[in-house]
Amino acid sequence: MMQQLTSAAQERFGQTGFRVDRQMRQMPTHFHAHARDGEWLTRRWTDPPSRYTGVGGTRITGPELGR
């Protein structure tokens, strides 16, 4: 699973433009990981919330979210 995640992240962010977050949070018996781009943490606090329509798909932000 980690090999596939790394491969997908390299395709999307480049060879070194990401890090893998393997932090277990709310479900301790369920493995969960994210490949995050290098600016993810900064954008988390500065960009508006968004919703992806799929990996590599259109990013929907702001009023388009329908909230």
PDB file of N, H, CA, C and O in Angstrom:
ATOM      1  N   MET A   1       0.828  -1.183   0.000  1.00  0.00           N
ATOM      2  CA  MET A   1       0.000   0.000   0.000  1.00  0.00           C
ATOM      3  C   MET A   1       0.878   1.255   0.000  1.00  0.00           C
ATOM      4  O   MET A   1       0.605   2.198  -0.742  1.00  0.00           O
ATOM      5  N   MET A   2       1.917   1.275   0.815  1.00  0.00           N
ATOM      6  H   MET A   2       2.140   0.509   1.418  1.00  0.00           H
ATOM      7  CA  MET A   2       2.792   2.442   0.865  1.00  0.00           C
ATOM      8  C   MET A   2       3.523   2.643  -0.465  1.00  0.00           C
ATOM      9  O   MET A   2       3.756   3.779  -0.878  1.00  0.00           O
ATOM     10  N   GLN A   3       3.878   1.568  -1.123  1.00  0.00           N
ATOM     11  H   GLN A   3       3.689   0.645  -0.787  1.00  0.00           H
ATOM     12  CA  GLN A   3       4.554   1.669  -2.412  1.00  0.00           C
ATOM     13  C   GLN A   3       3.624   2.314  -3.449  1.00  0.00           C
ATOM     14  O   GLN A   3       4.061   3.161  -4.229  1.00  0.00           O
ATOM     15  N   GLN A   4       2.363   1.923  -3.461  1.00  0.00           N
ATOM     16  H   GLN A   4       2.008   1.235  -2.828  1.00  0.00           H
ATOM     17  CA  GLN A   4       1.393   2.506  -4.396  1.00  0.00           C
ATOM     18  C   GLN A   4       1.152   3.981  -4.078  1.00  0.00           C
ATOM     19  O   GLN A   4       1.074   4.809  -4.986  1.00  0.00           O
ATOM     20  N   LEU A   5       1.036   4.307  -2.793  1.00  0.00           N
ATOM     21  H   LEU A   5       1.100   3.635  -2.056  1.00  0.00           H
ATOM     22  CA  LEU A   5       0.832   5.698  -2.390  1.00  0.00           C
ATOM     23  C   LEU A   5       2.027   6.549  -2.807  1.00  0.00           C
ATOM     24  O   LEU A   5       1.851   7.647  -3.337  1.00  0.00           O
ATOM     25  N   THR A   6       3.230   6.056  -2.573  1.00  0.00           N
ATOM     26  H   THR A   6       3.372   5.165  -2.142  1.00  0.00           H
ATOM     27  CA  THR A   6       4.439   6.782  -2.950  1.00  0.00           C
ATOM     28  C   THR A   6       4.508   6.983  -4.458  1.00  0.00           C
ATOM     29  O   THR A   6       4.867   8.064  -4.927  1.00  0.00           O
ATOM     30  N   SER A   7       4.170   5.957  -5.210  1.00  0.00           N
ATOM     31  H   SER A   7       3.879   5.079  -4.829  1.00  0.00           H
ATOM     32  CA  SER A   7       4.182   6.054  -6.665  1.00  0.00           C
ATOM     33  C   SER A   7       3.195   7.115  -7.155  1.00  0.00           C
ATOM     34  O   SER A   7       3.529   7.925  -8.019  1.00  0.00           O
ATOM     35  N   ALA A   8       1.985   7.109  -6.605  1.00  0.00           N
ATOM     36  H   ALA A   8       1.714   6.450  -5.903  1.00  0.00           H
ATOM     37  CA  ALA A   8       0.975   8.102  -6.996  1.00  0.00           C
ATOM     38  C   ALA A   8       1.419   9.513  -6.602  1.00  0.00           C
ATOM     39  O   ALA A   8       1.210  10.461  -7.358  1.00  0.00           O
ATOM     40  N   ALA A   9       2.028   9.654  -5.426  1.00  0.00           N
ATOM     41  H   ALA A   9       2.198   8.883  -4.812  1.00  0.00           H
ATOM     42  CA  ALA A   9       2.489  10.965  -4.969  1.00  0.00           C
ATOM     43  C   ALA A   9       3.617  11.493  -5.849  1.00  0.00           C
ATOM     44  O   ALA A   9       3.659  12.686  -6.153  1.00  0.00           O
ATOM     45  N   GLN A  10       4.524  10.622  -6.259  1.00  0.00           N
ATOM     46  H   GLN A  10       4.490   9.653  -6.012  1.00  0.00           H
ATOM     47  CA  GLN A  10       5.606  11.043  -7.137  1.00  0.00           C
ATOM     48  C   GLN A  10       5.072  11.515  -8.481  1.00  0.00           C
ATOM     49  O   GLN A  10       5.590  12.467  -9.065  1.00  0.00           O
ATOM     50  N   GLU A  11       4.045  10.852  -8.961  1.00  0.00           N
ATOM     51  H   GLU A  11       3.625  10.078  -8.486  1.00  0.00           H
ATOM     52  CA  GLU A  11       3.433  11.258 -10.227  1.00  0.00           C
ATOM     53  C   GLU A  11       2.761  12.622 -10.098  1.00  0.00           C
ATOM     54  O   GLU A  11       2.840  13.442 -11.013  1.00  0.00           O
ATOM     55  N   ARG A  12       2.107  12.863  -8.978  1.00  0.00           N
ATOM     56  H   ARG A  12       2.044  12.197  -8.235  1.00  0.00           H
ATOM     57  CA  ARG A  12       1.369  14.114  -8.789  1.00  0.00           C
ATOM     58  C   ARG A  12       2.262  15.275  -8.358  1.00  0.00           C
ATOM     59  O   ARG A  12       2.113  16.388  -8.863  1.00  0.00           O
ATOM     60  N   PHE A  13       3.204  15.024  -7.413  1.00  0.00           N
ATOM     61  H   PHE A  13       3.325  14.120  -7.003  1.00  0.00           H
ATOM     62  CA  PHE A  13       3.986  16.101  -6.810  1.00  0.00           C
ATOM     63  C   PHE A  13       5.455  16.114  -7.211  1.00  0.00           C
ATOM     64  O   PHE A  13       6.180  17.029  -6.819  1.00  0.00           O
ATOM     65  N   GLY A  14       5.915  15.135  -7.974  1.00  0.00           N
ATOM     66  H   GLY A  14       5.326  14.392  -8.292  1.00  0.00           H
ATOM     67  CA  GLY A  14       7.334  15.042  -8.308  1.00  0.00           C
ATOM     68  C   GLY A  14       8.045  14.103  -7.339  1.00  0.00           C
ATOM     69  O   GLY A  14       7.453  13.634  -6.367  1.00  0.00           O
ATOM     70  N   GLN A  15       9.302  13.837  -7.610  1.00  0.00           N
ATOM     71  H   GLN A  15       9.783  14.218  -8.399  1.00  0.00           H
ATOM     72  CA  GLN A  15      10.047  12.852  -6.826  1.00  0.00           C
ATOM     73  C   GLN A  15      10.181  13.209  -5.348  1.00  0.00           C
ATOM     74  O   GLN A  15      10.151  12.317  -4.501  1.00  0.00           O
ATOM     75  N   THR A  16      10.326  14.491  -5.020  1.00  0.00           N
ATOM     76  H   THR A  16      10.350  15.216  -5.708  1.00  0.00           H
ATOM     77  CA  THR A  16      10.550  14.871  -3.621  1.00  0.00           C
ATOM     78  C   THR A  16       9.604  15.962  -3.141  1.00  0.00           C
ATOM     79  O   THR A  16       9.839  16.548  -2.085  1.00  0.00           O
ATOM     80  N   GLY A  17       8.546  16.251  -3.882  1.00  0.00           N
ATOM     81  H   GLY A  17       8.354  15.774  -4.740  1.00  0.00           H
ATOM     82  CA  GLY A  17       7.651  17.351  -3.532  1.00  0.00           C
ATOM     83  C   GLY A  17       6.529  16.972  -2.590  1.00  0.00           C
ATOM     84  O   GLY A  17       5.471  17.601  -2.618  1.00  0.00           O
ATOM     85  N   PHE A  18       6.725  15.958  -1.754  1.00  0.00           N
ATOM     86  H   PHE A  18       7.584  15.447  -1.732  1.00  0.00           H
ATOM     87  CA  PHE A  18       5.665  15.485  -0.862  1.00  0.00           C
ATOM     88  C   PHE A  18       6.269  14.812   0.364  1.00  0.00           C
ATOM     89  O   PHE A  18       7.467  14.535   0.424  1.00  0.00           O
ATOM     90  N   ARG A  19       5.401  14.558   1.336  1.00  0.00           N
ATOM     91  H   ARG A  19       4.428  14.782   1.288  1.00  0.00           H
ATOM     92  CA  ARG A  19       5.762  13.709   2.469  1.00  0.00           C
ATOM     93  C   ARG A  19       4.558  12.822   2.772  1.00  0.00           C
ATOM     94  O   ARG A  19       3.418  13.185   2.483  1.00  0.00           O
ATOM     95  N   VAL A  20       4.818  11.681   3.343  1.00  0.00           N
ATOM     96  H   VAL A  20       5.744  11.386   3.578  1.00  0.00           H
ATOM     97  CA  VAL A  20       3.741  10.748   3.674  1.00  0.00           C
ATOM     98  C   VAL A  20       3.392  10.919   5.142  1.00  0.00           C
ATOM     99  O   VAL A  20       4.256  10.826   6.014  1.00  0.00           O
ATOM    100  N   ASP A  21       2.120  11.168   5.403  1.00  0.00           N
ATOM    101  H   ASP A  21       1.418  11.243   4.695  1.00  0.00           H
ATOM    102  CA  ASP A  21       1.593  11.317   6.764  1.00  0.00           C
ATOM    103  C   ASP A  21       0.937   9.997   7.138  1.00  0.00           C
ATOM    104  O   ASP A  21      -0.107   9.644   6.590  1.00  0.00           O
ATOM    105  N   ARG A  22       1.538   9.269   8.065  1.00  0.00           N
ATOM    106  H   ARG A  22       2.387   9.555   8.510  1.00  0.00           H
ATOM    107  CA  ARG A  22       1.009   7.969   8.509  1.00  0.00           C
ATOM    108  C   ARG A  22       0.411   8.064   9.907  1.00  0.00           C
ATOM    109  O   ARG A  22       0.266   7.043  10.580  1.00  0.00           O
ATOM    110  N   GLN A  23       0.065   9.245  10.352  1.00  0.00           N
ATOM    111  H   GLN A  23       0.183  10.074   9.806  1.00  0.00           H
ATOM    112  CA  GLN A  23      -0.426   9.454  11.715  1.00  0.00           C
ATOM    113  C   GLN A  23      -1.761   8.766  11.942  1.00  0.00           C
ATOM    114  O   GLN A  23      -2.742   9.062  11.260  1.00  0.00           O
ATOM    115  N   MET A  24      -1.800   7.857  12.889  1.00  0.00           N
ATOM    116  H   MET A  24      -1.004   7.616  13.444  1.00  0.00           H
ATOM    117  CA  MET A  24      -3.054   7.195  13.256  1.00  0.00           C
ATOM    118  C   MET A  24      -3.843   8.162  14.142  1.00  0.00           C
ATOM    119  O   MET A  24      -3.312   8.691  15.118  1.00  0.00           O
ATOM    120  N   ARG A  25      -5.083   8.382  13.804  1.00  0.00           N
ATOM    121  H   ARG A  25      -5.515   7.952  13.011  1.00  0.00           H
ATOM    122  CA  ARG A  25      -5.861   9.363  14.540  1.00  0.00           C
ATOM    123  C   ARG A  25      -7.079   8.735  15.215  1.00  0.00           C
ATOM    124  O   ARG A  25      -6.948   8.163  16.297  1.00  0.00           O
ATOM    125  N   GLN A  26      -8.224   8.827  14.620  1.00  0.00           N
ATOM    126  H   GLN A  26      -8.331   9.292  13.741  1.00  0.00           H
ATOM    127  CA  GLN A  26      -9.458   8.460  15.298  1.00  0.00           C
ATOM    128  C   GLN A  26      -9.761   6.968  15.308  1.00  0.00           C
ATOM    129  O   GLN A  26     -10.513   6.508  16.167  1.00  0.00           O
ATOM    130  N   MET A  27      -9.209   6.214  14.398  1.00  0.00           N
ATOM    131  H   MET A  27      -8.598   6.588  13.701  1.00  0.00           H
ATOM    132  CA  MET A  27      -9.470   4.775  14.346  1.00  0.00           C
ATOM    133  C   MET A  27      -8.145   4.028  14.489  1.00  0.00           C
ATOM    134  O   MET A  27      -7.477   3.766  13.489  1.00  0.00           O
ATOM    135  N   PRO A  28      -7.760   3.685  15.710  1.00  0.00           N
ATOM    136  CA  PRO A  28      -6.441   3.096  15.926  1.00  0.00           C
ATOM    137  C   PRO A  28      -6.226   1.737  15.264  1.00  0.00           C
ATOM    138  O   PRO A  28      -5.079   1.319  15.109  1.00  0.00           O
ATOM    139  N   THR A  29      -7.271   1.045  14.875  1.00  0.00           N
ATOM    140  H   THR A  29      -8.203   1.385  15.001  1.00  0.00           H
ATOM    141  CA  THR A  29      -7.103  -0.259  14.238  1.00  0.00           C
ATOM    142  C   THR A  29      -7.212  -0.173  12.719  1.00  0.00           C
ATOM    143  O   THR A  29      -7.201  -1.202  12.044  1.00  0.00           O
ATOM    144  N   HIS A  30      -7.315   1.023  12.178  1.00  0.00           N
ATOM    145  H   HIS A  30      -7.323   1.859  12.727  1.00  0.00           H
ATOM    146  CA  HIS A  30      -7.482   1.232  10.741  1.00  0.00           C
ATOM    147  C   HIS A  30      -6.294   2.032  10.218  1.00  0.00           C
ATOM    148  O   HIS A  30      -6.123   3.198  10.576  1.00  0.00           O
ATOM    149  N   PHE A  31      -5.468   1.410   9.367  1.00  0.00           N
ATOM    150  H   PHE A  31      -5.607   0.463   9.076  1.00  0.00           H
ATOM    151  CA  PHE A  31      -4.326   2.122   8.811  1.00  0.00           C
ATOM    152  C   PHE A  31      -4.807   3.155   7.804  1.00  0.00           C
ATOM    153  O   PHE A  31      -5.669   2.880   6.970  1.00  0.00           O
ATOM    154  N   HIS A  32      -4.239   4.334   7.897  1.00  0.00           N
ATOM    155  H   HIS A  32      -3.538   4.557   8.575  1.00  0.00           H
ATOM    156  CA  HIS A  32      -4.636   5.426   7.012  1.00  0.00           C
ATOM    157  C   HIS A  32      -3.418   6.301   6.771  1.00  0.00           C
ATOM    158  O   HIS A  32      -2.721   6.658   7.721  1.00  0.00           O
ATOM    159  N   ALA A  33      -3.150   6.648   5.540  1.00  0.00           N
ATOM    160  H   ALA A  33      -3.716   6.358   4.768  1.00  0.00           H
ATOM    161  CA  ALA A  33      -2.005   7.491   5.226  1.00  0.00           C
ATOM    162  C   ALA A  33      -2.370   8.460   4.108  1.00  0.00           C
ATOM    163  O   ALA A  33      -3.243   8.186   3.285  1.00  0.00           O
ATOM    164  N   HIS A  34      -1.682   9.594   4.097  1.00  0.00           N
ATOM    165  H   HIS A  34      -0.973   9.816   4.766  1.00  0.00           H
ATOM    166  CA  HIS A  34      -1.845  10.598   3.052  1.00  0.00           C
ATOM    167  C   HIS A  34      -0.484  10.960   2.517  1.00  0.00           C
ATOM    168  O   HIS A  34       0.488  11.004   3.270  1.00  0.00           O
ATOM    169  N   ALA A  35      -0.397  11.221   1.225  1.00  0.00           N
ATOM    170  H   ALA A  35      -1.187  11.185   0.613  1.00  0.00           H
ATOM    171  CA  ALA A  35       0.788  11.838   0.638  1.00  0.00           C
ATOM    172  C   ALA A  35       0.439  13.310   0.511  1.00  0.00           C
ATOM    173  O   ALA A  35      -0.475  13.678  -0.227  1.00  0.00           O
ATOM    174  N   ARG A  36       1.161  14.140   1.224  1.00  0.00           N
ATOM    175  H   ARG A  36       1.904  13.841   1.823  1.00  0.00           H
ATOM    176  CA  ARG A  36       0.849  15.563   1.262  1.00  0.00           C
ATOM    177  C   ARG A  36       1.938  16.363   0.558  1.00  0.00           C
ATOM    178  O   ARG A  36       3.127  16.089   0.716  1.00  0.00           O
ATOM    179  N   ASP A  37       1.512  17.361  -0.227  1.00  0.00           N
ATOM    180  H   ASP A  37       0.546  17.584  -0.356  1.00  0.00           H
ATOM    181  CA  ASP A  37       2.503  18.200  -0.893  1.00  0.00           C
ATOM    182  C   ASP A  37       3.268  19.003   0.146  1.00  0.00           C
ATOM    183  O   ASP A  37       2.816  19.148   1.282  1.00  0.00           O
ATOM    184  N   GLY A  38       4.414  19.519  -0.238  1.00  0.00           N
ATOM    185  H   GLY A  38       4.781  19.401  -1.160  1.00  0.00           H
ATOM    186  CA  GLY A  38       5.299  20.213   0.695  1.00  0.00           C
ATOM    187  C   GLY A  38       4.706  21.442   1.353  1.00  0.00           C
ATOM    188  O   GLY A  38       5.160  21.834   2.428  1.00  0.00           O
ATOM    189  N   GLU A  39       3.705  22.062   0.743  1.00  0.00           N
ATOM    190  H   GLU A  39       3.336  21.743  -0.130  1.00  0.00           H
ATOM    191  CA  GLU A  39       3.078  23.268   1.289  1.00  0.00           C
ATOM    192  C   GLU A  39       1.738  22.989   1.963  1.00  0.00           C
ATOM    193  O   GLU A  39       0.997  23.920   2.277  1.00  0.00           O
ATOM    194  N   TRP A  40       1.426  21.732   2.183  1.00  0.00           N
ATOM    195  H   TRP A  40       2.028  20.976   1.928  1.00  0.00           H
ATOM    196  CA  TRP A  40       0.111  21.379   2.703  1.00  0.00           C
ATOM    197  C   TRP A  40      -0.224  22.051   4.027  1.00  0.00           C
ATOM    198  O   TRP A  40      -1.311  22.609   4.180  1.00  0.00           O
ATOM    199  N   LEU A  41       0.681  22.006   4.967  1.00  0.00           N
ATOM    200  H   LEU A  41       1.564  21.553   4.842  1.00  0.00           H
ATOM    201  CA  LEU A  41       0.371  22.546   6.289  1.00  0.00           C
ATOM    202  C   LEU A  41       0.111  24.052   6.232  1.00  0.00           C
ATOM    203  O   LEU A  41      -0.803  24.551   6.889  1.00  0.00           O
ATOM    204  N   THR A  42       0.906  24.766   5.456  1.00  0.00           N
ATOM    205  H   THR A  42       1.648  24.360   4.922  1.00  0.00           H
ATOM    206  CA  THR A  42       0.692  26.208   5.303  1.00  0.00           C
ATOM    207  C   THR A  42      -0.660  26.478   4.656  1.00  0.00           C
ATOM    208  O   THR A  42      -1.421  27.322   5.128  1.00  0.00           O
ATOM    209  N   ARG A  43      -0.959  25.758   3.570  1.00  0.00           N
ATOM    210  H   ARG A  43      -0.340  25.073   3.186  1.00  0.00           H
ATOM    211  CA  ARG A  43      -2.235  25.967   2.876  1.00  0.00           C
ATOM    212  C   ARG A  43      -3.421  25.574   3.741  1.00  0.00           C
ATOM    213  O   ARG A  43      -4.499  26.152   3.605  1.00  0.00           O
ATOM    214  N   ARG A  44      -3.245  24.612   4.618  1.00  0.00           N
ATOM    215  H   ARG A  44      -2.369  24.143   4.728  1.00  0.00           H
ATOM    216  CA  ARG A  44      -4.348  24.170   5.484  1.00  0.00           C
ATOM    217  C   ARG A  44      -4.913  25.335   6.283  1.00  0.00           C
ATOM    218  O   ARG A  44      -6.122  25.417   6.497  1.00  0.00           O
ATOM    219  N   TRP A  45      -4.047  26.231   6.721  1.00  0.00           N
ATOM    220  H   TRP A  45      -3.064  26.165   6.547  1.00  0.00           H
ATOM    221  CA  TRP A  45      -4.490  27.340   7.566  1.00  0.00           C
ATOM    222  C   TRP A  45      -4.769  28.619   6.789  1.00  0.00           C
ATOM    223  O   TRP A  45      -5.363  29.546   7.340  1.00  0.00           O
ATOM    224  N   THR A  46      -4.358  28.698   5.523  1.00  0.00           N
ATOM    225  H   THR A  46      -3.875  27.945   5.075  1.00  0.00           H
ATOM    226  CA  THR A  46      -4.535  29.947   4.784  1.00  0.00           C
ATOM    227  C   THR A  46      -5.534  29.852   3.631  1.00  0.00           C
ATOM    228  O   THR A  46      -6.153  30.859   3.287  1.00  0.00           O
ATOM    229  N   ASP A  47      -5.709  28.698   3.032  1.00  0.00           N
ATOM    230  H   ASP A  47      -5.206  27.880   3.311  1.00  0.00           H
ATOM    231  CA  ASP A  47      -6.636  28.543   1.901  1.00  0.00           C
ATOM    232  C   ASP A  47      -8.042  28.232   2.397  1.00  0.00           C
ATOM    233  O   ASP A  47      -8.206  27.658   3.473  1.00  0.00           O
ATOM    234  N   PRO A  48      -9.053  28.603   1.627  1.00  0.00           N
ATOM    235  CA  PRO A  48     -10.423  28.235   2.006  1.00  0.00           C
ATOM    236  C   PRO A  48     -10.604  26.714   1.930  1.00  0.00           C
ATOM    237  O   PRO A  48      -9.867  26.046   1.204  1.00  0.00           O
ATOM    238  N   PRO A  49     -11.568  26.160   2.664  1.00  0.00           N
ATOM    239  CA  PRO A  49     -11.841  24.721   2.575  1.00  0.00           C
ATOM    240  C   PRO A  49     -12.153  24.342   1.125  1.00  0.00           C
ATOM    241  O   PRO A  49     -12.623  25.167   0.342  1.00  0.00           O
ATOM    242  N   SER A  50     -11.886  23.100   0.791  1.00  0.00           N
ATOM    243  H   SER A  50     -11.503  22.430   1.427  1.00  0.00           H
ATOM    244  CA  SER A  50     -12.154  22.664  -0.570  1.00  0.00           C
ATOM    245  C   SER A  50     -12.675  21.236  -0.584  1.00  0.00           C
ATOM    246  O   SER A  50     -12.651  20.532   0.425  1.00  0.00           O
ATOM    247  N   ARG A  51     -13.143  20.834  -1.745  1.00  0.00           N
ATOM    248  H   ARG A  51     -13.163  21.406  -2.565  1.00  0.00           H
ATOM    249  CA  ARG A  51     -13.600  19.457  -1.948  1.00  0.00           C
ATOM    250  C   ARG A  51     -13.068  19.028  -3.305  1.00  0.00           C
ATOM    251  O   ARG A  51     -13.221  19.750  -4.291  1.00  0.00           O
ATOM    252  N   TYR A  52     -12.450  17.871  -3.361  1.00  0.00           N
ATOM    253  H   TYR A  52     -12.326  17.285  -2.561  1.00  0.00           H
ATOM    254  CA  TYR A  52     -11.963  17.347  -4.633  1.00  0.00           C
ATOM    255  C   TYR A  52     -13.004  16.426  -5.234  1.00  0.00           C
ATOM    256  O   TYR A  52     -13.653  15.662  -4.521  1.00  0.00           O
ATOM    257  N   THR A  53     -13.163  16.497  -6.541  1.00  0.00           N
ATOM    258  H   THR A  53     -12.635  17.117  -7.121  1.00  0.00           H
ATOM    259  CA  THR A  53     -14.109  15.615  -7.219  1.00  0.00           C
ATOM    260  C   THR A  53     -13.460  14.277  -7.548  1.00  0.00           C
ATOM    261  O   THR A  53     -14.127  13.367  -8.040  1.00  0.00           O
ATOM    262  N   GLY A  54     -12.183  14.154  -7.283  1.00  0.00           N
ATOM    263  H   GLY A  54     -11.641  14.893  -6.884  1.00  0.00           H
ATOM    264  CA  GLY A  54     -11.434  12.924  -7.528  1.00  0.00           C
ATOM    265  C   GLY A  54      -9.959  13.245  -7.574  1.00  0.00           C
ATOM    266  O   GLY A  54      -9.584  14.404  -7.748  1.00  0.00           O
ATOM    267  N   VAL A  55      -9.126  12.255  -7.425  1.00  0.00           N
ATOM    268  H   VAL A  55      -9.431  11.313  -7.283  1.00  0.00           H
ATOM    269  CA  VAL A  55      -7.691  12.482  -7.430  1.00  0.00           C
ATOM    270  C   VAL A  55      -7.302  13.154  -8.734  1.00  0.00           C
ATOM    271  O   VAL A  55      -7.564  12.636  -9.819  1.00  0.00           O
ATOM    272  N   GLY A  56      -6.682  14.303  -8.613  1.00  0.00           N
ATOM    273  H   GLY A  56      -6.469  14.724  -7.731  1.00  0.00           H
ATOM    274  CA  GLY A  56      -6.284  15.066  -9.781  1.00  0.00           C
ATOM    275  C   GLY A  56      -7.435  15.813 -10.426  1.00  0.00           C
ATOM    276  O   GLY A  56      -7.259  16.441 -11.470  1.00  0.00           O
ATOM    277  N   GLY A  57      -8.612  15.754  -9.818  1.00  0.00           N
ATOM    278  H   GLY A  57      -8.756  15.244  -8.970  1.00  0.00           H
ATOM    279  CA  GLY A  57      -9.788  16.400 -10.386  1.00  0.00           C
ATOM    280  C   GLY A  57      -9.868  17.869 -10.044  1.00  0.00           C
ATOM    281  O   GLY A  57      -8.909  18.455  -9.541  1.00  0.00           O
ATOM    282  N   THR A  58     -10.982  18.445 -10.310  1.00  0.00           N
ATOM    283  H   THR A  58     -11.762  17.969 -10.719  1.00  0.00           H
ATOM    284  CA  THR A  58     -11.213  19.864 -10.082  1.00  0.00           C
ATOM    285  C   THR A  58     -11.337  20.150  -8.592  1.00  0.00           C
ATOM    286  O   THR A  58     -12.035  19.438  -7.870  1.00  0.00           O
ATOM    287  N   ARG A  59     -10.661  21.189  -8.142  1.00  0.00           N
ATOM    288  H   ARG A  59     -10.094  21.768  -8.729  1.00  0.00           H
ATOM    289  CA  ARG A  59     -10.762  21.602  -6.750  1.00  0.00           C
ATOM    290  C   ARG A  59     -11.878  22.623  -6.638  1.00  0.00           C
ATOM    291  O   ARG A  59     -11.874  23.624  -7.354  1.00  0.00           O
ATOM    292  N   ILE A  60     -12.827  22.388  -5.758  1.00  0.00           N
ATOM    293  H   ILE A  60     -12.831  21.575  -5.176  1.00  0.00           H
ATOM    294  CA  ILE A  60     -13.968  23.278  -5.579  1.00  0.00           C
ATOM    295  C   ILE A  60     -13.794  23.999  -4.259  1.00  0.00           C
ATOM    296  O   ILE A  60     -13.641  23.363  -3.216  1.00  0.00           O
ATOM    297  N   THR A  61     -13.816  25.341  -4.294  1.00  0.00           N
ATOM    298  H   THR A  61     -13.940  25.858  -5.141  1.00  0.00           H
ATOM    299  CA  THR A  61     -13.623  26.128  -3.076  1.00  0.00           C
ATOM    300  C   THR A  61     -14.709  27.181  -2.936  1.00  0.00           C
ATOM    301  O   THR A  61     -15.472  27.439  -3.867  1.00  0.00           O
ATOM    302  N   GLY A  62     -14.762  27.776  -1.769  1.00  0.00           N
ATOM    303  H   GLY A  62     -14.142  27.566  -1.013  1.00  0.00           H
ATOM    304  CA  GLY A  62     -15.617  28.924  -1.505  1.00  0.00           C
ATOM    305  C   GLY A  62     -17.087  28.683  -1.780  1.00  0.00           C
ATOM    306  O   GLY A  62     -17.622  27.629  -1.438  1.00  0.00           O
ATOM    307  N   PRO A  63     -17.756  29.674  -2.410  1.00  0.00           N
ATOM    308  CA  PRO A  63     -19.202  29.619  -2.618  1.00  0.00           C
ATOM    309  C   PRO A  63     -19.661  28.396  -3.417  1.00  0.00           C
ATOM    310  O   PRO A  63     -20.799  27.950  -3.270  1.00  0.00           O
ATOM    311  N   GLU A  64     -18.778  27.856  -4.263  1.00  0.00           N
ATOM    312  H   GLU A  64     -17.854  28.218  -4.382  1.00  0.00           H
ATOM    313  CA  GLU A  64     -19.173  26.709  -5.082  1.00  0.00           C
ATOM    314  C   GLU A  64     -19.441  25.456  -4.254  1.00  0.00           C
ATOM    315  O   GLU A  64     -20.031  24.499  -4.756  1.00  0.00           O
ATOM    316  N   LEU A  65     -19.004  25.451  -2.963  1.00  0.00           N
ATOM    317  H   LEU A  65     -18.525  26.228  -2.555  1.00  0.00           H
ATOM    318  CA  LEU A  65     -19.227  24.279  -2.114  1.00  0.00           C
ATOM    319  C   LEU A  65     -20.705  24.103  -1.784  1.00  0.00           C
ATOM    320  O   LEU A  65     -21.126  23.005  -1.418  1.00  0.00           O
ATOM    321  N   GLY A  66     -21.487  25.149  -1.906  1.00  0.00           N
ATOM    322  H   GLY A  66     -21.145  26.040  -2.203  1.00  0.00           H
ATOM    323  CA  GLY A  66     -22.916  25.052  -1.625  1.00  0.00           C
ATOM    324  C   GLY A  66     -23.250  25.072  -0.157  1.00  0.00           C
ATOM    325  O   GLY A  66     -24.267  24.515   0.257  1.00  0.00           O
ATOM    326  N   ARG A  67     -22.415  25.703   0.632  1.00  0.00           N
ATOM    327  H   ARG A  67     -21.590  26.155   0.295  1.00  0.00           H
ATOM    328  CA  ARG A  67     -22.669  25.780   2.084  1.00  0.00           C
ATOM    329  C   ARG A  67     -23.445  26.997   2.421  1.00  0.00           C
ATOM    330  O   ARG A  67     -23.751  27.229   3.590  1.00  0.00           O
TER     331      ARG A  67
END
